Amino acid sequence: MNRKTILSEQDMPRAWYNIQADLPNPLPPPLNPATGEPITPDMLTPIFPMNLIEQEVSTERWIDIPDEIIEKLLMWRPTPLYRAHNLEKFLGTPAHIYFKNEGVSPPGSHKPNTAIAQAYYNKIFGTKRLTTETGAGQWGSALAFACNQFGLELKVYMVRVSFNQKPYRKIMMETWGAKCVPSPSPDTNAGRKYFEQNAEHPGSLGIAISEAIEDAVTTENSKYSLGSVLNHVMMHQTIIGLEAQKQLAMVGEYPDMVIGCAGGGSNFAGISFPFIRDKIHGKEVKIIASEPTSCPTMTKGPYVYDFGDTAQTTPLLPMYSIGHDFVPAPIHAGGLRYHGMAPLVSRLLMDGLIEARAYSQLETFAAGLMFARTEGFIPAPETNHAIACVIDEAKKAKEEGKEKVILMNWSGHGIIDLSSYDAYLSGKLVDYAMPDDEIGKLIKELEKYPKPI
Ligand SMILES: Cc1ncc(COP(=O)(O)O)c(C=O)c1O
């Protein structure tokens, strides 16, 4: 009985899968908020290098991964596919539970799959310095690692509440040579507005994105890098699902279900898009994205055009959103706090190819603890949302007496998130579901923009 399935380095995929080639309905374009007209690629050049903009709009099905990126990805890839025998036994389920362990990368999550690619394309374009935002610090540390590998400078705006709760992520970023400041910061116009009102403002991803974009467009030789949401980021992550397809074939299985947690959508896209391609071509496979009840983008938000950031500096993106003014409840320790969802993931939800579920933070930590106490690995709080959904489905399989095959993306480890486990274990965490009238207020602002179709 296989506990883990390992691919050889030669079997690591050499091309990314671009789902834009197979979408039943094309993605509505991003819009210029001032004119309501579609954004053209050249309008994005102050923010991103042209080689990444080309990937953003590409409809080629396969894009070759350059050798320089392959060489870096091989530092930790291919990642192992585990069969969670102990969890299955604990649950007494006939389901076969597989998890793809993306926690084995140097920063500890799936994020370097795109960080390495983005640092490389910026490097060959001539960018000298990148800026970005980070929530819990996984993305900031992944980009710090990648920039270090390619000799780029990096400044990270880290959401203040996490900056205070997770000092080790900042130390990781500095170890790889990046600069990390709490956001809102006094360093940008976007941040100063909030910082001057309250120097201890908890911050949000929307504010931190505004700061990082402003910094990039006002500093010479700088570009901005985003760790999720965008089409090219989803594509860089598909290496996860492409590997998993090969690994499952090695053990003679095909999933009945593919499950991932979703913040901006990238690890979910990474594991699921290659299987959604199969689904579009007739395979029966259920695809589930799992999000928190305290930031219920897909389960409570409408499909609208919204800004990607709080200061309204990005184009309008067609996505499920609870509004760009969203600031997470301070009690929330479970990650996944972005107000929107990747346009590609949003489109697939709209078209019924995937479904979304929301879990409360106590449910997700209970699931994470069960996982840690059976399979050993301590999951990131974000990953716990996927685990909660897997446990639900494994219990359902038990009730129905069905041998379902469940594939989950184990998006990262939680070794640097132990303070949130401490809060859970000492009874300090409570459940919080965002009230409907609060969501209503946040999205009212969006009524003046066109509706995506
Ligand atoms: C371990 C882990 N999983 C999931 C996420 C959510 O991001 P995304 O939805 O882009 O995968 C994050 C974000 O920081 C993360 O660190």
The ligand as an ORCA input file, in Angstrom:
! r2SCAN-3c Opt
* xyz 0 1
  C      -0.826     28.161      2.686
  C      -1.780     29.029      1.946
  N      -2.856     28.469      1.381
  C      -3.750     29.215      0.706
  C      -3.602     30.580      0.579
  C      -4.646     31.356     -0.158
  O      -4.208     31.917     -1.344
  P      -4.671     31.361     -2.741
  O      -6.172     31.294     -2.720
  O      -4.151     32.304     -3.742
  O      -4.072     30.000     -2.891
  C      -2.505     31.209      1.151
  C      -2.340     32.676      1.040
  O      -1.468     33.288      1.545
  C      -1.565     30.414      1.843
  O      -0.491     30.968      2.395
*
